[in-house]
Amino acid sequence: MSLPDFTVVILAAGKGTRLRSRLAKVLHRAGGRSLVEHVAQASLRLKPRAVTVVIGHQAEDVNALLSPLGVRTAIQEPQRGTGHAMLVARRALPATAKFALVVPGDAPLVRTETLAALARAHQESGAAASILSAKLANPSGYGRIVRADDGSVSAIVEDAALTPEQRGIREINSSIYAFTLAKLWPCLARLKPTNVHRELYLTDAIAILRQQGDLVVAELVSDAEEVLGCNTRADLSLVDLAFRRRKRAELMDGGVTIQLPGTVVVDPDVTVGADTILGAGVQLLGRTRVGSGCEIQAGSIIIDSTLDDGVLVKPYCYINASQLAANTQTGPFAHLRFAVRMMKDARLGNFVEAKNSVLGEGVKAMHLTYLGDANVGSHTNVGAGTITCNYDGVAKHPTTIGRRVFIGSDTALVAPVKVGDGAYIGAGSVITENVPPNALGLARGRQVNKPGWATARRKAVAKSAKHSKHPPRSRKSASRSRVRGAKSSPLRKRAAKASRAR
């Protein structure tokens, strides 16, 4: 597909006040990308002479997002309407371009094929302007396409200005246009800001074209969903649902099984091989690549990772920026992040976390383990509760474990440290020094057995329980006892004797 006579202008300068957000409208995300990225990607696939994006609100952020795509940008400041945006874009357009496709930056669902069809129809009709239109069951809020007897467009009437007869029209203006530039530029020069917002509108330029006798046509899109804009948070949600539905359909057409499809989220750049099964609630995000014959079970989230053929991901795993070779297994509840590489047949089990580590072929770490900044040789077994202590409070340090090593349960490997090929580490060890190949590493306190200790303890407990059966006297009885004790004291006796003598 190539449109060398066309340039594409994307209008992306607005703020989007109805979204009630500090973020520019076109920077909001749906379907795994920002709105303007979707539009730019669809436009670039046309292979036009150039793609120019008119930016304004949060221009630096929008430009930073788009510059890697190779599009041009033009800054509209202040933002004075769509007609003014085209005048701003004119300075950045190639002088040799004959036609322009104009697309709103918040219409992300429009397909490349639809834009190409509009461009071809515009050239074939010889029209000065072509409008992409759609028929909606509820067209309320949209400008309507009023057609002449010959089928051409006689007017675009905004919703507030419709007559009672025109309210029955269901064909709406999508704000996606094709223009013959030699016809458009003179009309833009004649625009006046006579509306309540004091702005210049492209629809007014189309009205001028029609008034001077130029042909204006409308091409009806087959799927009205494509022209859905994003003016509210509800619109964003609907657009996201549409993208997710499209992607799931694409995968299933390619031989992927998806259980409970409505719960599965797959980003647009994700690829999945045939005969892979995606469980309920799975999310495949970013630039994830999944091979054939894999199974990703319920609730797992995989981001920017590569899974080769035959990988099994058990429920509720989180895998980010990692590579899993063929026939590896992870989970359930495993956490892989920041450049983990699992070689063929390696396994990470339940509640195992790995970070920036290489796990050789056939490595097993099946329970409650943390492997950070580690290089683990092939066919090594890492016991339950093992951790690599890779952080000393200032810097990260590596742990190197050789081939066919056996790491006993509840071992702490204090990095930097190396364990040689074939070595054994006793359970409960804290390893702070290198362990030579084929050696046994032990680092724990000596066990002490005290004969009879348990019997003596049980007797002491029983004696304590027996005494507890005689509760202490009440405060009242204790008080009386103190009084009686006081009366019988020598001081009391002398005082009583002296009283009788008187």
C-alpha positions as CSV (number, residue, x, y, z in Angstrom):
1,M,0.0,0.0,0.0
2,S,1.4,3.4,-1.0
3,L,-0.1,6.8,-1.4
4,P,2.7,9.1,-2.7
5,D,0.4,11.9,-3.6
6,F,-1.1,12.1,-0.2
7,T,0.0,13.6,3.1
8,V,-1.7,12.7,6.3
9,V,-2.5,15.4,8.9
10,I,-3.4,14.2,12.4
11,L,-5.1,16.8,14.6
12,A,-3.8,16.3,18.2
13,A,-3.5,19.7,19.8
14,G,-6.6,19.7,22.0
15,K,-6.8,19.3,25.8
16,G,-9.9,17.1,26.1
17,T,-11.7,18.8,29.0
18,R,-14.5,16.3,29.1
19,L,-12.1,13.6,30.2
20,R,-11.5,15.7,33.4
21,S,-7.8,14.9,33.3
22,R,-4.5,16.7,33.6
23,L,-3.3,14.6,30.7
24,A,-3.8,15.7,27.1
25,K,-6.6,13.8,25.5
26,V,-4.4,12.1,22.8
27,L,-2.0,10.8,25.5
28,H,-4.7,8.7,27.2
29,R,-4.3,5.0,26.5
30,A,-6.7,2.4,25.0
31,G,-5.9,-1.0,23.5
32,G,-2.3,-1.0,24.7
33,R,-1.2,2.4,23.2
34,S,-1.9,6.0,23.5
35,L,-4.8,7.3,21.2
36,V,-2.5,9.3,18.9
37,E,-0.1,6.3,18.5
38,H,-2.9,4.2,17.2
39,V,-3.8,6.9,14.6
40,A,-0.1,7.5,13.7
41,Q,0.5,3.8,13.2
42,A,-2.5,3.4,11.0
43,S,-1.5,6.4,8.9
44,L,2.1,5.3,8.5
45,R,1.1,2.0,7.1
46,L,-0.5,3.9,4.2
47,K,3.1,4.9,3.1
48,P,2.0,8.5,2.3
49,R,4.4,11.3,1.4
50,A,4.5,12.4,5.0
51,V,2.6,12.2,8.3
52,T,2.3,15.5,10.1
53,V,0.8,15.7,13.6
54,V,-0.5,19.1,14.8
55,I,0.2,19.3,18.6
56,G,-0.5,21.9,21.2
57,H,-1.5,20.9,24.7
58,Q,1.4,19.2,26.4
59,A,3.3,19.4,23.1
60,E,6.6,18.2,24.5
61,D,5.1,15.0,25.9
62,V,3.2,14.3,22.7
63,N,6.3,15.0,20.6
64,A,8.4,12.7,22.7
65,L,5.9,9.9,22.2
66,L,5.7,10.4,18.5
67,S,9.3,11.3,17.5
68,P,10.4,7.6,17.5
69,L,7.8,6.8,14.8
70,G,9.3,9.3,12.3
71,V,6.4,11.6,12.0
72,R,6.6,15.4,11.6
73,T,5.0,17.7,14.2
74,A,3.7,21.3,14.0
75,I,2.8,23.3,17.1
76,Q,-0.6,25.0,17.2
77,E,-0.4,27.7,19.8
78,P,-2.9,29.0,20.7
79,Q,-5.5,26.3,19.7
80,R,-8.1,28.1,17.5
81,G,-10.0,25.2,15.9
82,T,-9.6,22.6,13.2
83,G,-9.4,25.1,10.4
84,H,-6.6,27.0,12.2
85,A,-4.8,23.6,12.8
86,M,-4.7,22.9,9.1
87,L,-3.2,26.4,8.4
88,V,-0.5,25.5,11.0
89,A,0.1,22.2,9.4
90,R,0.5,23.7,6.0
91,R,3.9,25.1,6.9
92,A,5.1,21.5,7.6
93,L,3.6,19.7,4.6
94,P,5.6,18.7,1.6
95,A,5.2,21.1,-1.2
96,T,4.6,18.3,-3.7
97,A,1.7,16.7,-1.9
98,K,-1.6,17.0,-3.9
99,F,-4.0,15.6,-1.4
100,A,-4.4,15.4,2.4
101,L,-6.1,12.9,4.7
102,V,-7.1,14.6,7.9
103,V,-7.7,12.4,10.9
104,P,-8.5,13.4,14.5
105,G,-5.9,12.2,17.0
106,D,-8.7,10.7,19.2
107,A,-10.1,8.4,16.6
108,P,-7.9,5.4,17.3
109,L,-10.1,2.6,15.9
110,V,-9.9,3.8,12.2
111,R,-8.2,1.1,10.1
112,T,-5.5,1.7,7.6
113,E,-7.7,-0.1,5.0
114,T,-10.5,2.4,5.6
115,L,-8.2,5.4,5.2
116,A,-6.8,3.9,2.0
117,A,-10.4,3.3,0.6
118,L,-11.3,7.0,1.4
119,A,-8.1,8.2,-0.4
120,R,-8.8,6.1,-3.5
121,A,-12.5,7.1,-3.6
122,H,-11.5,10.8,-3.3
123,Q,-9.1,10.6,-6.2
124,E,-11.6,8.7,-8.4
125,S,-14.5,11.1,-7.7
126,G,-12.5,14.2,-8.5
127,A,-14.1,15.8,-5.4
128,A,-12.6,18.8,-3.6
129,A,-13.5,17.2,-0.3
130,S,-14.5,13.7,0.8
131,I,-16.0,12.9,4.2
132,L,-15.8,9.6,5.9
133,S,-19.4,9.1,7.3
134,A,-21.1,6.4,9.4
135,K,-24.7,5.5,10.2
136,L,-25.4,5.2,13.9
137,A,-28.5,3.9,15.6
138,N,-28.3,6.9,18.0
139,P,-26.6,9.8,16.1
140,S,-27.4,12.3,18.9
141,G,-24.5,14.8,19.4
142,Y,-23.0,14.3,16.0
143,G,-23.1,16.6,12.9
144,R,-25.4,15.1,10.2
145,I,-24.6,14.5,6.5
146,V,-27.3,16.1,4.4
147,R,-27.1,14.7,0.8
148,A,-28.3,16.3,-2.4
149,D,-30.5,14.5,-4.9
150,D,-27.4,13.3,-6.8
151,G,-25.9,11.7,-3.6
152,S,-23.3,14.4,-3.0
153,V,-23.0,16.3,0.2
154,S,-25.1,19.5,0.3
155,A,-24.3,20.3,4.0
156,I,-23.0,19.2,7.3
157,V,-25.5,20.3,10.0
158,E,-24.4,20.3,13.6
159,D,-26.7,18.6,16.1
160,A,-27.9,21.8,17.7
161,A,-28.9,23.3,14.4
162,L,-30.9,20.4,13.0
163,T,-34.5,21.0,11.8
164,P,-37.2,18.6,12.9
165,E,-37.0,16.9,9.5
166,Q,-33.2,16.5,9.7
167,R,-33.3,14.9,13.1
168,G,-34.3,11.6,11.4
169,I,-30.9,11.5,9.6
170,R,-28.6,8.8,11.0
171,E,-25.6,9.4,8.8
172,I,-23.0,11.4,10.8
173,N,-19.8,13.2,10.1
174,S,-16.7,11.3,11.5
175,S,-14.4,14.4,11.2
176,I,-12.1,12.2,8.9
177,Y,-11.6,13.9,5.6
178,A,-9.8,13.8,2.3
179,F,-9.0,17.1,0.6
180,T,-7.6,18.3,-2.7
181,L,-5.2,20.8,-1.3
182,A,-5.3,23.3,-4.2
183,K,-9.0,23.7,-3.5
184,L,-8.7,23.7,0.3
185,W,-6.1,26.4,0.9
186,P,-8.1,29.3,-0.6
187,C,-11.2,28.3,1.5
188,L,-9.1,28.3,4.7
189,A,-8.0,31.8,3.9
190,R,-11.7,32.9,3.9
191,L,-12.6,31.4,7.2
192,K,-14.0,33.8,9.9
193,P,-14.3,33.1,13.6
194,T,-18.0,33.8,13.8
195,N,-19.0,31.0,16.1
196,V,-19.4,31.2,19.9
197,H,-15.9,29.8,20.5
198,R,-14.3,32.3,18.1
199,E,-12.5,29.5,16.3
200,L,-11.9,28.4,12.6
201,Y,-13.5,25.2,11.6
202,L,-12.8,22.8,8.8
203,T,-16.5,22.2,8.4
204,D,-16.9,25.8,7.4
205,A,-14.3,25.3,4.7
206,I,-16.3,22.4,3.4
207,A,-19.4,24.7,3.3
208,I,-17.4,27.3,1.3
209,L,-16.4,24.5,-1.2
210,R,-20.0,23.5,-1.6
211,Q,-21.2,27.1,-2.0
212,Q,-18.7,27.8,-4.8
213,G,-19.9,24.7,-6.7
214,D,-17.1,22.3,-5.9
215,L,-18.0,18.6,-5.4
216,V,-18.1,17.3,-1.8
217,V,-18.9,13.6,-1.3
218,A,-19.3,11.3,1.6
219,E,-18.0,7.7,1.8
220,L,-19.9,5.5,4.2
221,V,-17.7,3.3,6.5
222,S,-18.9,-0.3,6.7
223,D,-18.1,-0.6,10.5
224,A,-19.3,2.5,12.4
225,E,-17.2,1.5,15.4
226,E,-14.1,2.7,13.5
227,V,-15.1,6.4,13.8
228,L,-15.8,6.3,17.6
229,G,-14.0,9.2,19.2
230,C,-12.8,9.5,22.8
231,N,-14.4,12.5,24.5
232,T,-15.2,10.8,27.8
233,R,-13.9,8.1,30.1
234,A,-16.8,5.9,28.9
235,D,-15.6,6.4,25.3
236,L,-12.1,5.3,26.3
237,S,-13.6,2.2,27.9
238,L,-15.6,1.3,24.7
239,V,-12.5,1.9,22.5
240,D,-10.4,-0.3,24.7
241,L,-13.0,-3.1,24.6
242,A,-13.1,-2.8,20.8
243,F,-9.3,-3.1,20.5
244,R,-9.2,-6.1,22.8
245,R,-12.0,-7.8,20.9
246,R,-10.2,-7.3,17.6
247,K,-6.9,-8.7,18.9
248,R,-8.6,-11.8,20.5
249,A,-10.4,-12.5,17.2
250,E,-7.1,-12.2,15.3
251,L,-5.4,-14.7,17.6
252,M,-8.2,-17.2,17.5
253,D,-8.3,-17.0,13.7
254,G,-4.6,-17.9,13.9
255,G,-5.1,-21.0,15.9
256,V,-4.9,-19.8,19.5
257,T,-7.4,-21.1,22.1
258,I,-8.7,-18.5,24.5
259,Q,-10.7,-19.5,27.5
260,L,-13.3,-17.0,28.6
261,P,-12.2,-14.5,25.9
262,G,-13.9,-11.5,27.6
263,T,-11.4,-11.7,30.5
264,V,-8.2,-11.9,28.4
265,V,-6.2,-8.8,27.6
266,V,-3.7,-8.8,24.7
267,D,-1.8,-5.7,23.5
268,P,-1.6,-5.0,19.8
269,D,2.1,-5.8,19.3
270,V,1.8,-9.2,21.0
271,T,2.3,-12.4,18.9
272,V,1.1,-15.9,19.9
273,G,1.8,-19.1,18.0
274,A,-0.8,-21.7,17.0
275,D,-2.1,-24.3,19.5
276,T,-1.3,-22.1,22.5
277,I,-3.9,-21.9,25.2
278,L,-4.6,-18.7,27.1
279,G,-6.5,-19.2,30.4
280,A,-9.1,-16.9,31.9
281,G,-7.8,-13.5,33.1
282,V,-4.4,-13.8,31.3
283,Q,-2.7,-10.5,30.2
284,L,-0.1,-10.4,27.4
285,L,1.3,-6.9,27.3
286,G,3.9,-4.8,25.5
287,R,5.9,-6.6,22.9
288,T,5.5,-10.1,24.3
289,R,6.2,-13.1,22.0
290,V,4.6,-16.5,22.7
291,G,5.5,-19.6,20.7
292,S,3.4,-22.5,19.6
293,G,2.0,-25.2,21.9
294,C,2.3,-23.1,25.1
295,E,-0.1,-22.9,27.9
296,I,-0.5,-19.8,30.0
297,Q,-2.9,-20.5,32.8
298,A,-5.4,-18.4,34.7
299,G,-4.5,-14.9,36.0
300,S,-0.9,-14.8,34.7
301,I,0.6,-11.4,33.5
302,I,3.4,-11.4,30.9
303,I,5.1,-8.2,29.8
304,D,7.7,-7.6,27.2
305,S,8.9,-11.2,27.4
306,T,9.6,-14.0,25.0
307,L,8.3,-17.6,25.5
308,D,9.5,-20.3,23.1
309,D,7.5,-23.3,22.1
310,G,6.0,-25.6,24.7
311,V,6.3,-23.3,27.7
312,L,3.9,-23.9,30.6
313,V,3.0,-20.9,32.8
314,K,0.9,-22.0,35.8
315,P,-1.7,-19.8,37.4
316,Y,-1.0,-16.3,38.7
317,C,2.6,-15.8,37.5
318,Y,4.1,-12.4,36.8
319,I,6.8,-12.4,34.1
320,N,8.4,-9.1,33.0
321,A,11.3,-8.5,30.5
322,S,12.3,-12.2,30.6
323,Q,13.1,-15.1,28.2
324,L,11.8,-18.6,28.7
325,A,13.2,-21.3,26.4
326,A,11.4,-24.3,25.1
327,N,9.6,-26.6,27.5
328,T,10.3,-24.5,30.6
329,Q,7.8,-24.3,33.4
330,T,7.0,-21.6,36.0
331,G,4.6,-21.2,38.8
332,P,2.1,-21.1,40.2
333,F,2.6,-17.7,41.8
334,A,6.1,-17.2,40.3
335,H,7.6,-13.8,39.8
336,L,10.2,-13.2,37.1
337,R,11.5,-9.8,36.4
338,F,14.3,-7.7,34.9
339,A,16.1,-10.0,32.4
340,V,15.6,-13.5,33.7
341,R,16.6,-16.2,31.2
342,M,15.4,-19.7,31.6
343,M,17.1,-22.3,29.5
344,K,15.4,-25.4,28.1
345,D,13.6,-27.6,30.6
346,A,14.3,-25.3,33.5
347,R,11.6,-25.0,36.2
348,L,10.7,-22.4,38.7
349,G,7.9,-23.5,41.1
350,N,5.4,-21.9,43.5
351,F,6.3,-18.6,45.1
352,V,9.7,-18.4,43.5
353,E,11.1,-15.0,42.5
354,A,14.0,-14.5,40.0
355,K,15.6,-11.3,39.0
356,N,18.4,-10.6,36.5
357,S,19.4,-14.3,36.6
358,V,20.3,-17.0,34.1
359,L,19.0,-20.5,34.9
360,G,20.7,-23.2,32.9
361,E,19.1,-26.2,31.2
362,G,17.2,-28.4,33.6
363,V,17.6,-26.2,36.6
364,K,14.9,-26.7,39.3
365,A,13.9,-24.2,42.1
366,M,10.5,-25.4,43.0
367,H,9.5,-23.7,46.3
368,L,9.8,-20.4,48.1
369,T,13.1,-19.3,46.7
370,Y,14.7,-15.9,45.7
371,L,17.4,-15.9,43.0
372,G,18.7,-12.4,42.3
373,D,21.7,-11.6,40.1
374,A,22.5,-15.3,39.9
375,N,23.9,-17.6,37.3
376,V,22.8,-21.1,37.9
377,G,24.5,-24.0,36.0
378,S,22.6,-26.8,34.2
379,H,20.8,-29.5,36.1
380,T,21.3,-27.8,39.5
381,N,18.6,-28.3,42.2
382,V,17.9,-25.3,44.5
383,G,16.1,-26.4,47.7
384,A,13.1,-24.7,49.2
385,G,13.6,-21.4,51.0
386,T,17.0,-20.7,49.4
387,I,17.9,-17.1,48.8
388,T,20.8,-15.2,47.2
389,C,21.7,-12.3,49.4
390,N,22.6,-10.0,46.5
391,Y,22.3,-6.6,48.1
392,D,24.7,-5.3,50.8
393,G,22.9,-2.0,51.3
394,V,24.9,-0.1,48.7
395,A,25.4,-2.3,45.6
396,K,24.2,-5.6,44.0
397,H,26.5,-8.5,43.8
398,P,26.4,-11.8,41.8
399,T,26.1,-15.4,42.9
400,T,27.5,-18.1,40.6
401,I,26.4,-21.7,41.0
402,G,27.9,-24.4,38.9
403,R,26.5,-27.4,37.1
404,R,24.8,-30.3,39.0
405,V,24.9,-28.6,42.3
406,F,22.6,-29.5,45.1
407,I,21.6,-26.6,47.3
408,G,19.9,-27.7,50.6
409,S,16.7,-26.1,51.8
410,D,16.8,-22.8,53.7
411,T,20.3,-21.8,52.4
412,A,21.4,-18.2,52.2
413,L,24.1,-17.5,49.6
414,V,25.8,-14.2,50.6
415,A,27.0,-12.6,47.4
416,P,29.5,-12.3,45.9
417,V,30.0,-16.0,46.2
418,K,30.7,-19.0,43.9
419,V,29.7,-22.6,44.3
420,G,31.6,-25.0,42.1
421,D,30.3,-27.8,39.8
422,G,29.0,-30.8,41.6
423,A,29.1,-29.3,45.1
424,Y,26.6,-29.9,47.9
425,I,25.3,-27.3,50.3
426,G,23.9,-28.5,53.6
427,A,20.4,-27.4,54.5
428,G,20.2,-24.3,56.7
429,S,23.7,-23.0,55.7
430,V,24.8,-19.4,55.4
431,I,27.4,-19.5,52.7
432,T,29.8,-16.5,52.8
433,E,32.8,-18.1,51.1
434,N,33.3,-19.9,47.8
435,V,32.6,-23.6,47.8
436,P,35.1,-25.7,45.6
437,P,33.8,-28.2,43.0
438,N,32.4,-31.5,44.4
439,A,32.8,-30.2,48.0
440,L,30.2,-30.2,50.8
441,G,29.6,-26.7,52.1
442,L,28.3,-26.4,55.7
443,A,27.8,-23.2,57.6
444,R,25.6,-23.6,60.7
445,G,25.8,-23.9,64.4
446,R,26.7,-27.4,65.9
447,Q,23.6,-29.3,67.1
448,V,23.5,-30.0,70.9
449,N,21.2,-32.8,72.4
450,K,20.4,-32.5,76.1
451,P,19.1,-35.9,77.4
452,G,16.1,-35.8,79.7
453,W,15.4,-32.1,79.0
454,A,11.9,-32.7,77.6
455,T,10.9,-34.9,80.6
456,A,12.0,-32.2,83.0
457,R,10.2,-29.5,81.2
458,R,6.9,-31.5,81.2
459,K,7.2,-32.0,84.9
460,A,7.8,-28.3,85.4
461,V,4.8,-27.4,83.3
462,A,2.6,-29.9,85.2
463,K,3.7,-28.4,88.6
464,S,2.9,-24.9,87.4
465,A,-0.5,-26.0,86.3
466,K,-1.2,-27.6,89.7
467,H,-0.4,-24.4,91.6
468,S,-2.6,-22.5,89.3
469,K,-5.6,-24.5,90.6
470,H,-5.4,-22.5,94.0
471,P,-6.3,-18.9,93.0
472,P,-5.1,-16.1,95.2
473,R,-7.4,-14.8,98.0
474,S,-9.7,-11.9,97.3
475,R,-8.7,-8.3,98.1
476,K,-11.3,-8.2,100.9
477,S,-10.0,-11.3,102.7
478,A,-6.5,-10.1,102.2
479,S,-7.4,-6.8,103.8
480,R,-9.0,-8.5,106.8
481,S,-5.9,-10.6,107.2
482,R,-3.8,-7.5,107.3
483,V,-6.0,-6.0,110.0
484,R,-5.8,-9.1,112.1
485,G,-2.1,-9.1,111.7
486,A,-1.9,-5.5,112.7
487,K,-4.0,-6.1,115.9
488,S,-1.6,-8.9,117.0
489,S,1.5,-6.8,116.6
490,P,3.6,-5.8,119.8
491,L,2.8,-2.1,119.2
492,R,-1.0,-2.9,119.3
493,K,-0.6,-4.9,122.5
494,R,1.3,-2.1,124.3
495,A,-1.3,0.4,123.2
496,A,-4.1,-1.8,124.5
497,K,-2.4,-2.4,127.9
498,A,-1.9,1.4,128.4
499,S,-5.5,2.0,127.7
500,R,-6.7,-0.4,130.3
501,A,-4.3,1.1,132.9
502,R,-6.0,4.5,132.5
